[in-house]
């Protein structure tokens, strides 16, 4: 029996809107001149333009990632395929998970039964060095081993049990200004006739080129609107059926607004039931963008999350009825994120708490 790790595809929701109107002036009265002034953008909202900065260590040239106006989409994509284009070092924020599940049988004639399980969550900020041949992350070297269909996701492995998937996330124009990362380490897992014990430790991240001031068009309405997807992974991982554990995810559409006069992202309330009958409520506090990085506007504010229902997965090879798990409400005070790409095209917000983690991937309308 093989242990399989599945990376759920990242789904983006793109919404566009337009509007208009007209007016008139009284007869024989000359209309007053109209002067449209662009809004003042606080100089601290978006990063200053930063060129690629390279250094040579141990005979190898290593370069820090530039900002969005200093590298094209094509050059970013080339880092994954061209040996001469990397390595490039990114400063990334990841949400993290650790889980353990155990199914065992009391005798050789009985089926395996879920007997133990747990899951914990966290987050961290790390450096990641990316190139076509290898990824350096947390002091470990992950060597390129091949490409997976259908999205040409690249697989890098440190050992046979610890691997990383790297892929490009397409934008509305068909290029890519964002990179997705999933690390999964199943070291210590055991699969035999008597027991299936899965040890899983991993990290999930989305990163790219930080938006800089030279690459932003400010709208006349003084706000930038974003729409996209909120993804929550939650549950304590305990057994809830003979072959299922209390861990799963919910996905909801979300809209956010960035005020370019002061860098604030307005608070948001999200409630939804997703396609798999998962039920989610999230209250996101006011956030602020500084040099294209995101933090809470006020110290101590938290995101409140309640994934009251979510679809779980089964370890059984046979089809089983959909079973819904549940997590108690939890808070996340570890909220971070960034604005990426030319024209502030992509907004990422992450957070984690005791019973789950969340990520928002939203694109500019």
WOBELQUI-V872033 format. One record per residue. RES is the residue in one letter. PSI is psi in whole degrees, 0 to 359 (* if undefined). OMEGA is omega in degrees with one decimal (NA if undefined). Layout:
RES:PSI:OMEGA + RES:PSI:OMEGA
This chain:
X:134:-179.0 + X:145:173.1 + X:121:-176.7 + X:136:175.7 + X:124:-175.3 + X:125:174.3 + X:114:178.6 + X:137:179.8 + X:141:177.9 + X:123:-177.1 + X:129:177.8 + X:143:175.1 + X:117:-178.8 + X:124:178.6 + X:140:174.5 + X:153:179.9 + X:151:175.5 + X:161:179.5 + X:172:-179.6 + X:180:179.6 + X:172:177.4 + X:170:180.0 + X:179:-179.6 + X:176:177.8 + X:156:-179.4 + X:150:-178.8 + X:143:176.5 + X:14:176.0 + X:119:-178.8 + X:132:179.4 + X:144:177.4 + X:144:178.3 + X:140:179.6 + X:124:178.0 + X:116:179.2 + X:115:-179.4 + X:132:176.0 + X:146:178.1 + X:153:177.4 + X:123:177.6 + X:121:178.8 + X:134:-173.8 + X:346:-177.1 + X:355:-174.7 + X:304:-177.6 + X:154:-177.9 + X:153:168.0 + X:152:175.3 + X:131:-178.8 + X:123:178.2 + X:165:171.9 + X:130:178.6 + X:120:-173.6 + X:151:176.4 + X:156:178.8 + X:120:179.1 + X:130:-179.2 + X:36:176.8 + X:3:-179.5 + X:134:177.7 + X:127:178.0 + X:134:-174.6 + X:139:173.1 + X:144:-178.1 + X:137:175.6 + X:182:173.2 + X:178:-165.3 + X:330:-178.1 + X:354:-174.5 + X:2:177.2 + X:133:179.8 + X:165:174.9 + X:320:-178.8 + X:321:179.5 + X:323:177.2 + X:315:178.6 + X:326:-178.7 + X:335:178.3 + X:329:-179.0 + X:344:-172.6 + X:341:-175.1 + X:119:-177.7 + X:337:-178.8 + X:353:-174.0 + X:348:-177.5 + X:186:1.2 + X:151:175.0 + X:133:-177.3 + X:126:178.7 + X:144:172.9 + X:109:-169.8 + X:157:173.5 + X:132:-179.3 + X:147:164.6 + X:148:-169.6 + X:155:179.6 + X:155:173.7 + X:129:-177.9 + X:156:176.3 + X:132:177.2 + X:141:-177.6 + X:124:171.0 + X:131:178.6 + X:162:-179.4 + X:144:-178.9 + X:332:178.3 + X:161:-176.8 + X:338:-177.8 + X:353:-177.5 + X:154:177.7 + X:159:173.7 + X:140:-178.7 + X:139:176.2 + X:120:-176.4 + X:333:-179.2 + X:150:175.3 + X:146:175.2 + X:160:178.5 + X:139:175.9 + X:162:-173.1 + X:157:178.3 + X:194:179.1 + X:163:177.1 + X:163:175.1 + X:128:-171.2 + X:163:168.5 + X:139:176.9 + X:124:178.5 + X:118:-171.1 + X:132:172.9 + X:175:-178.2 + X:328:-174.1 + X:341:-175.2 + X:158:172.1 + X:131:175.4 + X:120:-175.1 + X:126:-179.9 + X:38:177.7 + X:1:179.6 + X:145:178.3 + X:121:177.7 + X:115:-177.0 + X:143:178.6 + X:131:-178.6 + X:348:179.1 + X:178:-178.5 + X:138:-179.3 + X:140:173.4 + X:162:4.0 + X:354:-173.1 + X:18:179.0 + X:37:175.2 + X:135:-177.7 + X:137:-177.7 + X:128:176.9 + X:136:-176.6 + X:139:172.1 + X:322:173.7 + X:180:178.0 + X:338:-178.3 + X:351:-176.3 + X:108:-175.4 + X:163:-178.8 + X:135:174.8 + X:129:-179.5 + X:131:178.2 + X:162:176.0 + X:137:178.6 + X:116:-175.5 + X:143:175.7 + X:184:-175.2 + X:334:-178.5 + X:359:178.2 + X:349:176.0 + X:199:179.5 + X:126:175.7 + X:10:-174.5 + X:145:179.7 + X:134:175.9 + X:147:-178.4 + X:135:171.5 + X:123:174.7 + X:134:175.8 + X:125:-179.3 + X:113:-179.6 + X:23:178.8 + X:133:-179.5 + X:354:178.4 + X:149:-178.1 + X:129:175.3 + X:115:175.1 + X:189:-175.4 + X:331:-175.8 + X:326:-172.1 + X:151:169.5 + X:109:-180.0 + X:113:-177.1 + X:118:172.5 + X:123:-176.1 + X:124:175.2 + X:133:-175.9 + X:175:178.3 + X:145:-179.4 + X:136:179.4 + X:152:171.2 + X:131:-177.0 + X:169:-179.3 + X:214:179.9 + X:120:179.5 + X:139:176.8 + X:135:173.7 + X:166:-172.9 + X:336:-179.3 + X:352:-173.7 + X:27:-175.9 + X:131:169.8 + X:122:-176.3 + X:129:-180.0 + X:155:179.7 + X:334:-179.0 + X:359:174.7 + X:7:175.0 + X:151:172.0 + X:126:-179.3 + X:138:179.8 + X:147:172.6 + X:148:-178.4 + X:219:-170.4 + X:134:171.9 + X:126:-179.9 + X:126:179.8 + X:131:171.9 + X:128:-172.4 + X:172:177.7 + X:151:-177.8 + X:357:176.2 + X:6:-177.8 + X:156:178.0 + X:135:176.5 + X:359:177.8 + X:169:-178.9 + X:331:-178.0 + X:23:-178.3 + X:153:-176.5 + X:155:-174.5 + X:74:178.2 + X:132:-179.4 + X:186:-174.3 + X:158:175.2 + X:144:179.5 + X:133:-178.9 + X:149:170.4 + X:148:-178.5 + X:149:174.8 + X:138:179.5 + X:155:-179.3 + X:127:177.3 + X:121:176.9 + X:114:-174.8 + X:358:175.0 + X:329:-176.3 + X:359:176.8 + X:9:-176.1 + X:138:170.5 + X:122:-174.4 + X:148:175.4 + X:152:-177.6 + X:144:174.9 + X:127:-179.0 + X:129:172.9 + X:132:-179.5 + X:161:166.3 + X:121:-173.4 + X:184:-173.4 + X:339:-179.9 + X:21:176.5 + X:15:172.4 + X:143:-177.9 + X:130:-173.6 + X:141:168.1 + X:134:176.7 + X:134:173.8 + X:113:-177.3 + X:126:-179.6 + X:173:174.8 + X:137:178.7 + X:167:177.0 + X:143:178.0 + X:125:176.6 + X:119:-178.0 + X:39:176.8 + X:4:173.6 + X:150:-174.8 + X:139:173.3 + X:172:175.6 + X:147:-178.9 + X:321:-179.6 + X:139:178.9 + X:139:176.0 + X:350:178.8 + X:149:-174.8 + X:159:167.2 + X:132:179.2 + X:123:-174.4 + X:137:173.7 + X:103:173.5 + X:85:-173.5 + X:338:174.7 + X:144:173.9 + X:150:178.5 + X:136:176.6 + X:167:176.9 + X:155:-177.5 + X:146:175.2 + X:357:-178.5 + X:137:176.2 + X:342:179.8 + X:151:177.6 + X:138:178.7 + X:155:178.6 + X:149:177.0 + X:128:179.9 + X:133:-178.8 + X:129:172.9 + X:182:-177.9 + X:146:174.9 + X:145:175.3 + X:158:176.5 + X:144:176.5 + X:160:179.6 + X:152:173.3 + X:114:174.5 + X:1:177.8 + X:75:-177.7 + X:131:179.1 + X:183:179.0 + X:192:-176.9 + X:164:172.6 + X:125:-173.2 + X:155:170.0 + X:165:176.9 + X:143:179.1 + X:28:178.6 + X:45:-170.2 + X:331:-172.0 + X:136:179.6 + X:126:178.3 + X:131:174.7 + X:131:-179.1 + X:158:173.3 + X:160:177.6 + X:159:177.6 + X:191:-174.3 + X:331:-174.3 + X:10:179.1 + X:182:178.2 + X:157:179.1 + X:159:176.2 + X:138:175.4 + X:127:172.9 + X:110:-176.4 + X:147:-179.7 + X:155:-177.7 + X:133:179.0 + X:*:NA
